[in-house]
């Protein structure tokens, strides 16, 4: 026995001998490769609002990439037209198409969605009325007019009419007590909002709620506190 082997503990020597015997007798097996673990970064779909473009999320997209999300697992949908001239239901079909495309490209069973302003309503319609809810792990609503906004009276475009307080569209969307199933929902909003009026219309029953004293509606997407909170809630592991 070599001096190197004498320095090994009896239990380690026994294990080594058994391993050598297995190789010599042909009984050794190579362990099979296990399944590839899923990415810890769930794909995220970003949905903009009226008169916005995917560029509204530039600061947030940068923050997600800095937090470790691969670029290919982040997608900001471009809704068309973006000016409210078509009903929100039409936008919801575009959200559905974008969500299914993201799932297919990444192989993910479920995605997360971050939506802003009117985009929150398009997302909700997809989730609640078009069967999207089982596809969504977490939904972050940022300054969504869930109970309408008086600012929608300034224009008569179809989507704006639907965003008026107590509209038929919103009554239907809000009729269910628990519309989100097992999707975790977050509502981020600012009491200083002058686009969603009253500002607390952005509150969403059943959601985990946070308020941020951001001085303007549009600044919610570039406010560091809002961005950090959004990354934080989506970075959390899913409960087992």
Order of alpha helices (4+ residues) and beta strands (2+ residues): alpha-alpha-beta-alpha-beta-alpha-beta-alpha-beta-alpha-alpha-beta-beta-alpha
